[in-house]
Amino acid sequence: MKLGIVFAFILAFIVLETSADDDVIYVISASQFEELLKHRNDGACEGKGFYTYDAFLTAARSFGGFGTTGDLNTRKKELAAFLAQTSHETTGGGNGSPDGPYAWGYCFITERNKANSYCDPGAPCAPGKSYYGRGPIQLTHNYNYNQAGKALNLDLIKNPDIVAKDAVTSFRTAIWFWMTPQGNKPSCHDVITNRWTPSAADRAARRFPGYGVITNIINGGIECGHGPTDALVNRIGFYKRYCDIFGLTYGPDISCRNQRPFGA
C-alpha cells in the first residue's frame, strides 16, 4: 500500500512537471492576469469583457514554445514583454488614470482612427474592407492580415473583423506576429528567450538582445533612434510594471532610443 502511494505521488509529480513545460497556465495564473490588466474591463473601455484569461490560454496553447521556452523566469519574462507591448498598443490610460497609466492595457480592441483602409499594393484587399489596427498587437495593413490569415488558416482578407469579434482569434494574431520572424527582423519570441544572436549589422546599429529590440521589431521605423519618445516611455512603463509583478529584473537594453530601425 505504501509503495502504491509513493508511486502515485511520483506519477503525479511527473505529470505536473511535464505540464509545466508545456502550458502557460503554470507561468501566469488567472489572478496575475487580472492584476496585470487591471482595468481592461472598465466601463470606459471598448474591450470590456472581450480579452479573457481563457481566450488568452486557448490562443497561447496553439503556438508551441510561446511562454514555455527556457527556465521559469525566461517564460515569465516573455509573457511580461508580450503583454507589455500589446498593452501599449491597446492602452486606454493616461497620467491621471486610477492606478496609473500602466494598469490600463487591453482597453481597446480597434484602432481609434479608422479613416485609413491600409490597402497597400502587393497584397489582396476585399471590397469594402479596411485593415486598420485590431486586437492586442493592433494588426494593421492588408499584407499582415494576409500573412496572418494564411498561418492561422483563416480568410482575414475577406473577414478582417473577426480579429475584433473573436477573442481567441484576436490573441492568436498577436501571438502569430510575436512568434514569426519577417525580413531581416528576428521574432520577438527569439529575442526575449535569448535565442537571437545579433549580426554585425545589428551590432553596428546598436541592436542588442533586450526588450528594446522588440520595440524595434514592432514599430522601429517610427519610434527607434529618436530619443525618449512618449511611446517608448509607455512601452517601458508597462514592461517594468509587469516585471515587478512577476518578480523579474528588467534585463539590459530595454529601450531602442539609440538603435537604428531594422532596414534603415
C-alpha positions in Angstrom: 0.0 0.0 0.0 2.8 2.4 0.9 4.6 1.6 -2.3 1.5 2.3 -4.3 1.1 5.7 -2.6 4.7 6.6 -3.3 4.3 5.5 -7.0 1.1 7.6 -7.3 2.9 10.6 -5.8 5.8 10.2 -8.2 3.5 9.8 -11.2 1.6 13.0 -10.2 4.8 14.9 -9.9 6.0 13.8 -13.3 2.7 14.8 -14.9 2.8 18.2 -13.2 6.4 18.8 -14.3 5.5 17.8 -17.9 2.5 20.1 -17.9 4.6 23.0 -16.5 6.9 22.6 -19.5 4.0 22.7 -22.0 1.3 25.0 -20.6 1.4 28.8 -19.9 -1.2 28.2 -17.1 1.8 27.4 -14.9 3.5 30.6 -15.8 0.7 33.1 -15.4 -2.3 32.5 -13.2 -5.8 33.9 -13.6 -5.2 36.3 -10.6 -1.9 37.5 -12.1 -3.6 38.1 -15.5 -6.3 40.2 -13.7 -3.6 42.2 -11.8 -1.6 42.9 -14.9 -4.6 44.0 -17.0 -6.4 45.6 -14.1 -8.7 48.0 -15.8 -9.3 46.3 -19.1 -13.0 45.6 -18.2 -13.6 49.2 -17.1 -16.9 50.6 -18.4 -15.0 53.2 -20.4 -13.1 50.5 -22.4 -14.2 49.3 -25.8 -12.7 45.9 -24.8 -14.8 45.4 -21.7 -15.4 41.7 -21.4 -13.5 40.8 -24.5 -9.9 39.9 -23.5 -10.4 37.0 -21.2 -7.9 34.8 -19.5 -9.4 31.7 -21.1 -9.2 33.2 -24.6 -5.5 34.0 -23.9 -4.7 30.5 -22.7 -6.5 28.9 -25.7 -4.6 31.1 -28.2 -1.3 30.6 -26.4 -1.6 26.8 -26.4 -1.9 26.8 -30.2 1.7 28.1 -30.5 4.4 25.7 -29.4 7.1 27.5 -27.3 5.2 30.6 -26.5 5.5 31.2 -22.8 7.0 27.7 -22.4 10.6 28.2 -23.6 13.6 28.3 -21.2 13.5 28.4 -17.4 10.6 29.8 -15.5 12.0 33.3 -15.3 12.5 33.3 -19.1 8.9 32.2 -19.6 7.6 34.9 -17.3 9.8 37.5 -19.0 8.3 36.5 -22.4 4.8 37.0 -21.1 5.7 40.2 -19.4 7.2 41.5 -22.6 4.3 40.3 -24.8 1.6 41.7 -22.5 3.6 45.0 -22.1 4.0 45.6 -25.8 0.3 44.7 -26.6 -0.8 46.8 -23.6 0.8 49.8 -25.1 -0.9 49.1 -28.4 -4.4 48.9 -26.7 -4.0 51.2 -23.7 -6.8 53.5 -22.5 -4.9 55.0 -19.7 -3.1 58.3 -19.0 -1.1 60.0 -16.3 -4.2 60.8 -14.3 -5.9 57.4 -14.6 -6.7 55.4 -11.5 -3.7 53.2 -10.5 -1.6 55.0 -13.1 -1.3 54.7 -16.9 0.2 51.2 -16.9 -2.8 49.5 -15.3 -4.9 50.2 -18.4 -3.7 47.8 -21.1 -6.1 46.0 -23.3 -8.8 48.7 -23.1 -9.3 49.0 -26.8 -9.9 46.3 -29.5 -9.8 48.5 -32.6 -7.7 51.5 -33.8 -9.5 54.7 -32.8 -8.8 56.4 -36.2 -10.4 54.2 -38.8 -10.1 56.6 -41.7 -7.3 54.7 -43.4 -8.2 51.4 -45.1 -4.5 50.3 -45.1 -5.0 48.6 -48.5 -1.5 48.5 -49.9 -0.1 47.3 -53.2 1.4 43.8 -53.2 -1.4 42.1 -51.2 -5.1 41.5 -51.8 -8.0 43.6 -50.5 -11.7 42.8 -50.4 -14.3 45.3 -51.5 -15.5 47.5 -48.6 -13.0 46.1 -46.1 -10.4 48.0 -44.1 -7.3 46.7 -42.5 -6.9 49.2 -39.6 -5.5 48.0 -36.3 -7.3 45.3 -34.5 -6.6 43.1 -31.5 -3.7 43.1 -28.9 -1.0 43.8 -31.4 -3.2 46.1 -33.5 -2.7 44.0 -36.6 -2.6 46.6 -39.5 -2.3 46.6 -43.3 -3.7 44.1 -45.7 -0.3 42.3 -46.1 -0.2 41.5 -42.4 -3.8 40.3 -42.4 -3.0 38.2 -45.5 0.1 36.5 -43.9 -1.6 36.0 -40.5 -4.7 34.5 -42.2 -2.6 32.0 -44.1 -0.7 31.0 -41.0 -3.9 30.6 -39.0 -6.0 29.1 -41.8 -8.4 32.0 -41.8 -9.5 34.3 -44.6 -8.7 37.6 -42.8 -8.7 39.5 -46.1 -12.4 38.9 -46.6 -13.2 38.9 -42.9 -10.8 41.2 -41.0 -13.5 42.0 -38.4 -13.1 38.5 -36.9 -10.0 39.8 -35.2 -12.1 42.3 -33.3 -15.0 39.9 -32.7 -13.5 36.6 -31.7 -11.1 36.9 -28.7 -9.2 33.7 -29.4 -8.5 34.8 -33.0 -7.6 38.2 -31.7 -5.0 36.8 -29.4 -3.8 34.3 -32.0 -3.0 37.1 -34.5 -0.9 38.9 -31.9 1.0 35.7 -30.9 1.5 34.9 -34.6 3.2 38.2 -35.1 5.2 37.7 -31.9 6.5 34.3 -33.0 7.2 35.0 -36.7 10.4 36.5 -38.0 10.0 38.7 -41.0 12.6 40.1 -43.4 15.8 40.9 -41.6 14.0 41.0 -38.2 14.2 38.2 -35.7 11.0 37.1 -34.0 10.1 38.8 -30.7 10.0 35.3 -29.2 13.6 34.5 -30.2 14.8 37.9 -28.8 13.2 37.6 -25.3 14.1 33.9 -24.9 17.8 34.5 -25.7 17.7 32.6 -29.0 18.8 35.5 -31.2 22.4 36.5 -31.9 22.9 39.9 -33.4 24.7 40.1 -36.7 27.5 42.5 -37.4 24.9 44.9 -39.0 22.8 44.6 -35.9 25.7 45.4 -33.6 26.7 48.4 -35.8 23.1 49.6 -35.5 23.3 49.2 -31.6 20.6 46.5 -31.8 21.4 44.1 -28.9 19.3 41.5 -27.2 16.7 43.1 -24.9 13.2 44.5 -24.7 14.3 47.5 -26.8 14.8 45.3 -29.9 11.3 44.0 -29.6 10.0 47.6 -29.8 12.2 48.0 -32.9 10.7 44.9 -34.5 7.2 46.2 -33.8 7.4 49.9 -34.7 11.1 50.8 -35.0 10.7 53.0 -38.1 8.7 55.4 -36.1 9.8 55.0 -32.5 13.5 54.0 -32.5 16.6 56.2 -32.8 14.7 59.4 -31.9 15.5 59.6 -28.2 12.9 59.1 -25.3 9.6 59.4 -27.2 6.3 59.2 -25.3 5.6 55.8 -27.0 8.9 54.4 -25.8 8.3 55.7 -22.3 4.9 54.0 -22.3 6.2 50.7 -23.6 8.9 50.6 -21.0 6.5 51.6 -18.3 4.2 48.7 -18.9 7.2 46.3 -19.1 8.6 47.5 -15.8 5.3 47.2 -14.0 4.7 43.7 -15.3 8.2 42.6 -14.5 7.7 43.9 -11.0 4.5 41.9 -10.6 6.3 38.8 -11.8 9.3 39.5 -9.6 11.7 39.8 -12.5 14.7 42.0 -13.3 14.3 44.1 -16.5 17.4 43.0 -18.3 19.7 45.1 -20.5 18.8 47.3 -23.4 15.1 47.9 -22.6 14.9 51.0 -24.9 15.6 51.4 -28.6 16.1 55.2 -28.3 19.7 54.8 -29.6 19.1 52.0 -32.1 18.7 52.3 -35.8 15.5 50.8 -37.1 15.7 47.5 -39.0 16.1 48.2 -42.7 17.4 51.7 -42.1 
